[in-house]
Amino acid sequence: SKGNPIETLLPMSGQYKAMIWDTVSDRKLAEASCRLADFGYSGFEASHQGSFGYNPAGVTNFPAFAGRNTFAFSSGSVTRTNFTAGKEYRLGFWSTTAPACLIDGSPIILVPGAIQGSWRYYEGVFVPATTNAVLSITGAANKYLDELRLYPTGAALQCWSHDPLFGVRAGSDLSGRMIYYEYDKLGRQTVVRDQEGNVLSKTEFHIGQ
């Protein structure tokens, strides 16, 4: 409704590019090299649920993996439908537990990845048999979910979490690794860190700048 592009066909390559925007802040949340209907993203920061379905009451400020918010499994499952039948999809997220991920009742095998504090990255692939197949993600009541990503295998996906006052607070690169941004009290970006907290760049401001 604000005129932001949500799907573009790049004529030279024949490749689609799709985007998800926050309908309130007008900021880009995710961009993928696929059709809009084939990907989803939610960092639980924005009004847009990123093509997933969940109880908004589950969004909480429990110390999040990225950004300010996360989703509490005590408020129910996260779901998604509307797939391309027969296409392989990749599901990835950070969580404080290994939740049960099902596609039409069949378990999705999750491969655990990097650990950061109480959070761990999980990833799995699945092939829905029908367009109306139902993906569900369910965890224990005292566990949390963040940075939820879904896209076709082979597609590239980038995501961003925004601070309402400053700008991008965290983002993921094309390999899925997180990058964090820090700001001073004047809203100037000062430090960029990688997923492990190592400083990638640092900017110092002096009097007169």
Sequence and secondary structure as in RCSB ss.txt:
>XXXX:A:sequence
SKGNPIETLLPMSGQYKAMIWDTVSDRKLAEASCRLADFGYSGFEASHQGSFGYNPAGVTNFPAFAGRNTFAFSS
GSVTRTNFTAGKEYRLGFWSTTAPACLIDGSPIILVPGAIQGSWRYYEGVFVPATTNAVLSITGAANKYLDELRL
YPTGAALQCWSHDPLFGVRAGSDLSGRMIYYEYDKLGRQTVVRDQEGNVLSKTEFHIGQ
>XXXX:A:secstr
      EEEETTTTEEEEEEE TTT  EEEEESS GGG EEE S SS  TT B  GGGEE SS SSSS EEEGGG
  EEE    TT  EEEEEEESS  EEEETTEE   EEEEEETTEEEEEEEE  SSTT  EEEE  TT EEEEEEE
EETT  EEEEEEETTTEEEEEE TTS EEEEEE TTS EEEEEETTS EEEE    TT 
